[in-house]
Amino acid sequence: MSIVFLCLFIAMGLCLVVRPQLLWKLNRPLQRPFVRDYDATEPTPAGYAIQRVVGVLFLGMAVWMLVQAL
């Protein structure tokens, strides 16, 4: 069961590294009760760069945990 979650985490990490805008667009409906203007909350290019760096770290940890689980 934990391997399934780790594979899901790896997919999310890959998405953060390759295309962080996709996760932002997927999370848009969750912002509905809190945000009036969705476009005003979109991260800047620097924000997306930080998300990519965090994605690399997240991906590295998820892969390491998967290797340890096997």
N, C-alpha and C positions, 0 to 999 in steps of 0.2 A: 504494500500500500504506500509506503513512504517513497518507493521508487517512482510511482505514478506522480506524486506531488513534486518530486525533484525534477522529473522530466517537464512538468508544467512550468516550474520555476525557470528551467533552462530555456524553454520557449519564450517566456516573458523577458528573460535577460537578453536573448537574441533580438527580440523586438525592440527593447530599449537601445541596444547598440546600433541596429540597422535602421530603424525607423521610429524614433520616439514620438513623432507626431501621431502615429496610429493609436498608441495608448491614450494620448490626450483626447483624441476624437472618441474613443470608446468610453472614456470616463465622463464625457460631456453630459449624458443624461443624469448622472449622479450629482451634477452641479446645479440642476434645475431649481431646487428649493432655496439655494444660497446665492445664485448669481443672476443678475438681470441681463448682462451683456456677455455672451460667451466669448466673443472675439477679443474683448478687453482682457480676458484672463489667460489668453494663449501665451505660453512662454516665449521669450525673445530667443534669438539664435544662441546667445550665451547660455540661456537656460537649457536649451536642447543639448548643448555641448556638455553641460554638467550632468544631464540625464544620461548621456552616452558614457561618461566616465563612471558614474554610479552603476550603469548597466554592465560595464566590463568587470567591475568589482563583484557585483551580484552574480554574474555568470561564472566567474572564477570560483566563488564560494559554493555555488550550486553544483558545479562539476566536481569540485573536491569532495563535497558531501556524497555525491552519487558514487564516486570511486570508492569512498570509504564504506558505503552501504553494500557494495558488491563484494 
